Amino acid sequence: MLNFPARLAADAAGFANRMAALLDLDTRRVRRYLAARCALEPDFWGVAEQLRGEL
């Protein structure tokens, strides 16, 4: 998902939910993973903040 920064920045939670549904994974776990992964990358700190509010 980090390979699509524009889509991620536009709607991170929606993007995570869509990917979780396609892969038959728990949406909450995917959002948490994505938030943690974005927190490690300075370019994605804004996305991590956005996701933190939705956890």
Backbone as a chain_set.jsonl record, in Angstrom:
{"seq": "MLNFPARLAADAAGFANRMAALLDLDTRRVRRYLAARCALEPDFWGVAEQLRGEL", "coords": {"N": [[0.811, -1.184, 0.0], [2.067, 1.131, 0.533], [3.241, 1.799, -1.794], [1.534, 3.33, -3.206], [1.231, 6.268, -2.648], [-0.412, 8.576, -3.085], [-3.031, 7.603, -3.195], [-3.144, 6.463, -0.694], [-2.83, 8.694, 0.981], [-5.147, 10.078, 0.341], [-7.339, 8.531, 1.294], [-6.768, 6.731, 3.7], [-7.847, 4.868, 5.58], [-10.015, 3.825, 4.149], [-8.657, 2.687, 1.99], [-7.133, 0.737, 3.328], [-9.22, -0.809, 4.381], [-10.362, -1.76, 2.01], [-8.255, -3.301, 0.916], [-8.009, -5.207, 2.943], [-10.483, -6.477, 2.75], [-10.306, -7.583, 0.189], [-8.295, -9.436, 0.615], [-9.346, -11.022, 2.533], [-8.914, -10.446, 5.28], [-8.761, -9.308, 8.705], [-10.098, -6.166, 9.131], [-9.481, -4.263, 11.087], [-6.993, -5.093, 12.07], [-5.417, -4.783, 9.791], [-5.56, -2.0, 9.416], [-4.282, -1.189, 11.79], [-1.722, -2.304, 11.423], [-0.944, -0.876, 9.138], [-0.935, 1.751, 10.133], [1.143, 1.555, 12.023], [3.258, 0.907, 10.338], [3.369, 3.177, 8.7], [4.093, 5.033, 10.593], [6.759, 4.59, 10.858], [7.925, 5.669, 8.649], [9.0, 8.754, 7.626], [7.823, 10.199, 5.5], [5.219, 9.388, 5.573], [4.02, 10.125, 7.935], [1.815, 11.802, 8.299], [-0.257, 10.246, 7.328], [-0.201, 8.192, 9.196], [-1.045, 9.608, 11.459], [-3.644, 10.235, 10.639], [-4.774, 7.656, 10.481], [-4.497, 6.874, 13.12], [-6.468, 8.261, 14.444], [-8.663, 6.815, 13.705], [-8.573, 4.337, 14.803]], "CA": [[0.0, 0.0, 0.0], [2.954, 2.29, 0.565], [3.63, 2.094, -3.173], [0.504, 4.212, -3.759], [1.118, 7.325, -1.63], [-1.536, 9.488, -3.327], [-4.249, 6.904, -2.786], [-3.052, 6.292, 0.757], [-3.068, 9.993, 1.601], [-6.529, 10.495, 0.084], [-8.272, 7.804, 2.157], [-5.973, 5.623, 4.233], [-8.706, 3.85, 6.189], [-10.762, 3.18, 3.066], [-7.7, 1.869, 1.254], [-6.832, -0.417, 4.183], [-10.42, -1.648, 4.431], [-10.504, -2.408, 0.702], [-7.235, -4.338, 0.803], [-8.365, -6.263, 3.892], [-11.617, -7.22, 2.191], [-9.82, -8.368, -0.951], [-7.439, -10.517, 1.103], [-10.098, -11.713, 3.577], [-8.231, -10.209, 6.547], [-9.45, -8.455, 9.665], [-9.841, -4.776, 8.752], [-8.853, -3.535, 12.191], [-5.579, -5.466, 12.115], [-4.744, -4.181, 8.642], [-5.415, -0.574, 9.721], [-3.247, -1.052, 12.824], [-0.431, -2.569, 10.791], [-0.635, 0.238, 8.248], [-0.599, 2.905, 10.974], [2.474, 1.314, 12.577], [4.224, 0.967, 9.23], [3.478, 4.58, 8.288], [4.789, 5.77, 11.657], [8.194, 4.372, 10.67], [8.37, 6.393, 7.453], [8.713, 10.195, 7.772], [6.941, 10.671, 4.431], [3.852, 8.924, 5.817], [3.582, 10.455, 9.295], [0.459, 12.349, 8.227], [-1.17, 9.109, 7.165], [-0.245, 7.516, 10.495], [-1.91, 10.428, 12.315], [-5.015, 10.059, 10.139], [-5.218, 6.33, 10.872], [-4.561, 6.799, 14.584], [-7.773, 8.758, 14.848], [-9.715, 5.878, 13.312], [-8.358, 3.023, 15.419]], "C": [[0.858, 1.252, 0.0], [3.444, 2.665, -0.83], [2.636, 3.022, -3.86], [0.253, 5.371, -2.799], [-0.057, 8.276, -1.85], [-2.845, 8.859, -2.866], [-4.29, 6.733, -1.266], [-3.36, 7.597, 1.479], [-4.52, 10.441, 1.448], [-7.517, 9.832, 1.041], [-7.584, 6.552, 2.694], [-6.843, 4.509, 4.805], [-9.504, 3.104, 5.121], [-9.881, 2.246, 2.254], [-7.374, 0.603, 2.044], [-8.023, -1.363, 4.252], [-10.605, -2.424, 3.13], [-9.503, -3.548, 0.55], [-7.542, -5.51, 1.74], [-9.506, -7.117, 3.345], [-11.159, -8.109, 1.03], [-9.008, -9.586, -0.504], [-8.089, -11.343, 2.206], [-9.348, -11.654, 4.921], [-9.078, -9.315, 7.433], [-9.096, -6.989, 9.38], [-9.133, -3.997, 9.856], [-7.357, -3.835, 12.273], [-4.804, -4.84, 10.969], [-4.548, -2.687, 8.883], [-4.333, -0.341, 10.771], [-1.855, -1.286, 12.244], [-0.016, -1.375, 9.932], [-0.246, 1.484, 9.047], [0.809, 2.748, 11.548], [3.542, 1.433, 11.496], [4.432, 2.41, 8.77], [4.216, 5.411, 9.33], [6.307, 5.632, 11.531], [8.773, 5.183, 9.519], [8.019, 7.875, 7.573], [7.764, 10.74, 6.696], [5.468, 10.339, 4.683], [3.342, 9.238, 7.217], [2.174, 11.031, 9.304], [-0.586, 11.263, 8.089], [-1.303, 8.361, 8.484], [-1.146, 8.277, 11.467], [-3.376, 10.261, 11.924], [-5.567, 8.704, 10.599], [-5.365, 6.195, 12.385], [-5.915, 7.266, 15.095], [-8.921, 7.807, 14.546], [-9.559, 4.509, 13.934], [-9.241, 2.836, 16.588]], "O": [[0.433, 2.307, -0.473], [4.006, 3.745, -1.018], [2.877, 3.455, -4.986], [-0.819, 5.454, -2.199], [-0.646, 8.741, -0.875], [-3.666, 9.514, -2.223], [-5.346, 6.847, -0.643], [-4.075, 7.599, 2.481], [-5.061, 11.11, 2.33], [-8.43, 10.487, 1.545], [-7.801, 5.45, 2.191], [-6.598, 3.332, 4.539], [-9.647, 1.884, 5.191], [-10.3, 1.152, 1.876], [-7.345, -0.489, 1.476], [-7.856, -2.581, 4.189], [-10.963, -3.602, 3.147], [-9.863, -4.638, 0.105], [-7.356, -6.67, 1.37], [-9.488, -8.341, 3.47], [-11.587, -9.257, 0.916], [-9.027, -10.631, -1.156], [-7.469, -12.255, 2.754], [-9.174, -12.667, 5.599], [-9.999, -8.648, 6.963], [-7.921, -6.621, 9.39], [-8.275, -3.16, 9.575], [-6.551, -2.937, 12.516], [-3.663, -4.415, 11.148], [-3.478, -2.155, 8.585], [-3.551, 0.602, 10.655], [-0.919, -0.544, 12.544], [1.127, -0.922, 9.995], [0.683, 2.195, 8.665], [1.583, 3.705, 11.556], [4.609, 2.002, 11.728], [5.559, 2.812, 8.482], [4.889, 6.384, 8.988], [7.052, 6.468, 12.043], [9.988, 5.36, 9.433], [6.837, 8.216, 7.618], [6.984, 11.652, 6.969], [4.578, 10.937, 4.078], [2.333, 8.676, 7.644], [1.412, 10.769, 10.235], [-1.671, 11.352, 8.664], [-2.4, 7.941, 8.85], [-1.917, 7.671, 12.21], [-4.246, 10.159, 12.789], [-6.707, 8.623, 11.056], [-6.248, 5.488, 12.87], [-6.442, 6.724, 16.067], [-10.023, 7.972, 15.068], [-10.334, 3.602, 13.628], [-9.198, 1.788, 17.232]]}, "num_chains": 1, "name": "protein.A"}
